[in-house]
């Protein structure tokens, strides 16, 4: 495959190739992580760490919106749910489950284990990434 074809496959064209979708989801997850961690840092450093779990939830919601937009516009080639409001609702429910996991892991790592909140966030993000991709691919963006 020529470099131009590879670039078009990975960056532009919609594809059912799950390897490309994982790569795109990883890229979109990276963008969402930057939004999430950046907002978490901004809120924690300007408004105080006493409300870390609230700031985590707010930042997570901003990252979730980022991921949704990437998912429907670029990552996945099919949308299994025809009703867009239902799709967004299911996406949010999967995200809320991810938020629950995020809150749990942040509580364990940052509050109980005493790890600084940013490394705790990085570890948490890797774990929740697996849940999010698998659930979204199998429920919302599956091949028929």
C-alpha positions as CSV (number, residue, x, y, z in Angstrom):
1,X,0.0,0.0,0.0
2,X,1.4,3.4,-1.0
3,X,1.7,6.1,1.7
4,X,-1.1,8.2,0.2
5,X,-3.4,5.2,0.2
6,X,-2.5,4.4,3.8
7,X,-3.1,8.0,4.9
8,X,-6.4,8.1,3.2
9,X,-7.5,4.8,4.8
10,X,-6.4,5.9,8.3
11,X,-7.2,9.5,8.2
12,X,-10.1,10.2,5.8
13,X,-12.2,7.3,4.5
14,X,-14.8,5.5,6.5
15,X,-13.8,1.9,7.0
16,X,-15.1,-1.2,8.8
17,X,-11.5,-2.2,9.6
18,X,-11.5,-2.5,13.4
19,X,-7.8,-1.9,13.5
20,X,-8.2,1.5,11.9
21,X,-11.2,2.2,14.1
22,X,-9.1,1.4,17.2
23,X,-6.3,3.7,16.0
24,X,-8.8,6.5,15.3
25,X,-10.5,5.9,18.6
26,X,-7.1,6.1,20.3
27,X,-6.4,9.4,18.5
28,X,-9.8,10.7,19.4
29,X,-9.4,9.4,22.9
30,X,-6.1,11.3,23.1
31,X,-7.9,14.5,22.0
32,X,-10.6,13.8,24.6
33,X,-8.0,13.1,27.2
34,X,-6.3,16.5,26.5
35,X,-9.7,18.2,26.9
36,X,-10.5,16.2,30.0
37,X,-7.1,16.4,31.7
38,X,-6.7,20.1,30.7
39,X,-10.0,21.0,32.2
40,X,-9.4,18.9,35.3
41,X,-6.0,20.7,35.8
42,X,-7.6,24.1,35.2
43,X,-10.4,23.5,37.6
44,X,-8.2,21.8,40.3
45,X,-5.5,24.4,40.1
46,X,-7.8,27.5,40.0
47,X,-10.7,26.4,42.2
48,X,-9.0,24.0,44.5
49,X,-8.4,20.3,44.8
50,X,-10.9,19.9,47.6
51,X,-13.6,19.3,45.0
52,X,-11.4,16.9,42.9
53,X,-14.2,14.4,42.3
54,X,-16.6,17.1,41.1
55,X,-13.9,18.5,38.8
56,X,-13.2,15.0,37.5
57,X,-16.9,14.6,36.6
58,X,-17.1,18.0,34.8
59,X,-13.9,17.4,32.9
60,X,-15.0,13.8,32.0
61,X,-18.3,15.2,30.5
62,X,-16.3,17.6,28.3
63,X,-14.1,14.7,27.2
64,X,-17.2,12.6,26.6
65,X,-18.7,15.2,24.2
66,X,-15.3,15.3,22.4
67,X,-15.4,11.5,22.0
68,X,-19.0,11.5,20.8
69,X,-18.3,14.0,18.0
70,X,-15.2,12.1,16.9
71,X,-17.1,8.8,17.0
72,X,-20.0,9.8,14.8
73,X,-17.9,11.9,12.4
74,X,-14.7,10.0,12.0
75,X,-14.0,6.8,14.0
76,X,-16.8,4.4,13.2
77,X,-18.3,3.7,9.7
78,X,-21.7,2.5,10.8
79,X,-24.3,3.7,13.3
80,X,-26.5,0.9,14.6
81,X,-29.1,3.1,16.2
82,X,-31.2,5.0,13.7
83,X,-32.8,7.4,16.3
84,X,-30.1,10.0,17.0
85,X,-31.5,11.0,20.3
86,X,-31.5,7.4,21.4
87,X,-28.0,7.0,20.1
88,X,-26.8,10.0,22.1
89,X,-28.6,8.7,25.2
90,X,-27.0,5.3,24.9
91,X,-23.6,6.9,24.3
92,X,-24.2,9.0,27.5
93,X,-25.1,5.9,29.5
94,X,-22.0,4.1,28.3
95,X,-20.1,7.3,29.2
96,X,-21.8,7.4,32.6
97,X,-20.6,3.8,33.3
98,X,-17.2,5.0,32.2
99,X,-17.5,8.0,34.6
100,X,-18.4,5.6,37.4
101,X,-15.2,3.6,36.6
102,X,-13.3,6.8,36.3
103,X,-14.5,8.1,39.7
104,X,-13.8,4.7,41.3
105,X,-10.3,4.5,39.9
106,X,-9.5,8.2,40.8
107,X,-10.8,7.6,44.3
108,X,-8.7,4.5,44.7
109,X,-5.5,5.9,43.1
110,X,-5.6,9.6,44.1
111,X,-7.5,9.5,47.4
112,X,-6.6,6.2,48.9
113,X,-3.2,5.3,47.3
114,X,-2.0,8.9,47.4
115,X,-0.9,9.1,43.8
116,X,-0.9,12.6,42.3
117,X,-4.1,13.2,40.4
118,X,-2.5,13.6,37.0
119,X,-0.7,10.2,36.9
120,X,-3.9,8.7,38.5
121,X,-5.9,10.2,35.7
122,X,-3.6,8.8,33.1
123,X,-3.8,5.2,34.5
124,X,-7.6,5.6,34.9
125,X,-7.9,6.8,31.3
126,X,-6.1,3.7,29.9
127,X,-8.4,1.4,31.9
128,X,-11.6,3.2,31.0
129,X,-10.5,3.4,27.3
130,X,-10.9,-0.4,27.0
131,X,-14.4,-0.3,28.4
132,X,-15.5,2.6,26.3
133,X,-14.3,1.3,22.9
134,X,-15.7,-2.2,23.5
135,X,-19.1,-1.0,24.6
136,X,-19.5,1.6,22.0
137,X,-18.4,-0.6,19.1
138,X,-20.6,-3.6,20.2
139,X,-23.7,-1.5,21.0
140,X,-23.7,1.6,18.9
141,X,-21.3,1.1,16.0
142,X,-21.4,-2.6,15.2
143,X,-21.2,-4.1,11.8
144,X,-24.4,-5.9,10.8
